Amino acid sequence: MKRLAATFAFVATLPAIAGNVSQTATLDVQNMTCASCPLTVRQVLKKQPGVEDAKVDLRGHSAEVKFDPAKVRPEQFAKAVSDAGFPSTVRR
């Protein structure tokens, strides 16, 4: 039983050992005018490789994206969202 518990403890630490650290980027997003716009922006973001989560704020005209920096750069989010009809830039 102790061996099994030790195995689970080791497996739980693997992401930390591998250096898999998520980052968050914020985008300023224009042209969101209705309740379905944030849903569209979120879908576009979630389709990008390395994106773990995306939250879009209609009132704040922004999107917060949690991602794996080894797989994608924030500028790629801005381009994808802009290509979908919502001009956006990475907030610095």
DAQUI-V873522 format. One record per residue. N is the residue number from 0. BURIAL is I if it has 16 or more other ideal C-beta (glycine too) atoms within 10 Angstrom, else O. Layout:
n,burial
N,BURIAL
N,BURIAL
//
This chain:
n,burial
0,O
1,O
2,O
3,O
4,O
5,O
6,O
7,O
8,O
9,O
10,O
11,O
12,O
13,O
14,O
15,O
16,O
17,O
18,O
19,O
20,O
21,O
22,O
23,O
24,I
25,I
26,I
27,O
28,I
29,O
30,O
31,I
32,O
33,O
34,O
35,O
36,I
37,I
38,O
39,I
40,I
41,I
42,O
43,I
44,I
45,O
46,O
47,I
48,O
49,I
50,I
51,O
52,O
53,I
54,O
55,I
56,O
57,I
58,O
59,O
60,I
61,I
62,I
63,I
64,I
65,O
66,I
67,O
68,O
69,O
70,O
71,I
72,O
73,I
74,O
75,I
76,I
77,I
78,O
79,I
80,I
81,I
82,O
83,I
84,O
85,I
86,O
87,I
88,O
89,O
90,O
91,O
//
